[in-house]
Amino acid sequence: MLIGEVARRSGITARMLRHYESLGLVRPTGRTGAGYREYSGEDLRLIFQVESLRSLGLSLREVRRALNDPAFTPSGLVDDLVSQTRRRIAGEMELLTRLRRIGAAEPADWEDVFQIVALLQALGSESAGKRQRAALSSVDEAPVPVEALVEAALNETDPNVAGALRWALAQSGDDGLALLAEGLGSPVAEVRRRAVQSIAEIPTATATALLQDALANPDIVVRRYAALTLGPRGVADAVPTLIDMVVEETNDVDAADALSALASDPALAEQIAIRLVDRLAQGPVESSVRRRLAQALADIPGHAAARALVDLAQDDDRAVALTATYILQVRADSAS
């Protein structure tokens, strides 16, 4: 079979077949009387083997080694090819993500493109200072896509940079909330925490609704952070979690402040006081817990809170009794 026929059957150009011959990969078995290359069926089979190995990503040098070395085993090479392919795919996905983000920013000209690329690179810098400046600049200097800000916020470990990223996300309103909501379901606890912190910085009704949903999150840290944010926003659903925080001495001062904010609504004030009193009545309660509950009652107006404090002023534990007595005195002074 002459080289032209082999090229037609194999789909490999005659020039490439000559290149294979020069590398010693596939040499034609014979020559015609006129000196033309003549390939046998075995030569054709070998050509297809070369092409098969090349389709796996092997270089021509690796193909020659595979075909010529009887002791060669493919397992190690295949593992290397898998690793190389994964790195290449990761690189291509990173490029695709960057291109999508630039497209989402709708740059007007190449100057906008260069500015967006510079900010995206700065957000991924090893320098915390550069990342922070990029976060702060993303609002005014260039329209960095919110997807990039969310990704950076969910992965940032430096507290100053994280604060700047949350601020930048807050300026975008509800745009990043869907992605942040996905972060609440992350298998990584730190990502869930960063997600709820970022949502808490966004003062919109949609963010508040998302935080209400977070009160049922399986992660107790997420539930607590959501409750602390929802208290000042007047969301009564946060009350049970806030009272649990007081009892468990977990950010209990902040939880008491959030309960106080909710108690500015007279109807809620009575409900909160009743719930706090109920916790006092639930079996033996340690004196430290009774003292914290008394402190939480301090800023809860209404008769239910006052009656509970009067009872606590007679507590067997001196520290609890003194705390309740002091609170009652302060309330009396404020009322006069």
ABEGO torsion letter per residue (X at the ends): XBAAAAAAAAGBBAAAAAAAAAAGABBBABBBAAGBBBBBAAAAAAAAAAAAAAAAGBBAAAAAAAAABAABBAAAAAAAAAAAAAAAAAAAAAAAAAAAAAAAAGBABAAAAAAAAAAAAAAABABAAAAAAAAAAAAAABBBBAAAAAAAAAABABAAAAAAAAAAAAAAEAAAAAAAAAAAABABAAAAAAAAAAAAABABAAAAAAAAAAAABABAAAAAAAAAAAAAAGBAAAAAAAAAAAAAGBGAAAAAAAAAAAAABAAAAAAAAAAAAAAAABEBBBAAAAAAAAAAAAABBEAAAAAAAAAAAABABAAAAAAAAAAAAAAAAAAX
